[in-house]
């Protein structure tokens, strides 16, 4: 792998079972893999707000492992099942974590994600200082 692996302890089972890095620092950037909002039990919460909060908490964990925080984000892409149905709820959660100056953001509606029942996947690129 070209770059430095960013692997918080809590995400080591995901790394080992699914064989992908939560984050890789390369070329002055932190590239984060897509993050799903699963709970501690590994399931997607029934409540969309809880799911979206869980995704941002996992993102916070990866950023912190790299010595970064949400202010270092330069680009965010989100993939949504039921985009129009959940975008308001998602934005309310996002606004708790992402403040001005806002990063670039693309929200994409799609028909399926890798984890059954997931409504959203979050992908982040941050400036790795």
DANORPE-V35027 format. One record per backbone hydrogen bond with DSSP energy under -0.5 kcal/mol. NH is the residue of the N-H (numbers start at 1). CO is the residue of the C=O. If there is no record, write none. Layout:
nh: (NH & NH)
co: (CO & CO)
//
This chain:
nh: (3 & 4 & 6 & 7 & 11 & 12 & 15 & 16 & 17 & 18 & 19 & 23 & 24 & 25 & 26 & 26 & 29 & 30 & 31 & 31 & 32 & 32 & 33 & 35 & 37 & 38 & 39 & 42 & 45 & 45 & 48 & 51 & 52 & 53 & 54 & 55 & 56 & 57 & 58 & 59 & 60 & 61 & 62 & 63 & 64 & 65 & 66 & 66 & 67 & 68 & 72 & 73 & 74 & 75 & 76 & 77 & 78 & 79 & 80 & 81 & 82 & 86 & 87 & 90 & 91 & 92 & 93 & 94 & 95 & 96 & 97 & 97 & 98 & 99 & 104 & 106 & 108 & 108 & 110 & 116 & 118 & 121 & 122 & 123 & 125 & 126 & 127 & 128 & 128 & 129)
co: (1 & 25 & 23 & 5 & 8 & 9 & 11 & 12 & 13 & 14 & 15 & 6 & 31 & 4 & 24 & 29 & 26 & 126 & 24 & 29 & 30 & 124 & 22 & 122 & 120 & 36 & 43 & 39 & 37 & 43 & 46 & 47 & 48 & 49 & 50 & 51 & 52 & 53 & 54 & 55 & 56 & 57 & 58 & 59 & 60 & 61 & 62 & 63 & 64 & 63 & 69 & 70 & 125 & 125 & 104 & 123 & 106 & 121 & 108 & 119 & 80 & 82 & 83 & 86 & 87 & 88 & 89 & 90 & 91 & 93 & 93 & 94 & 94 & 97 & 74 & 76 & 78 & 106 & 80 & 114 & 115 & 79 & 35 & 77 & 75 & 30 & 72 & 28 & 126 & 127)
//
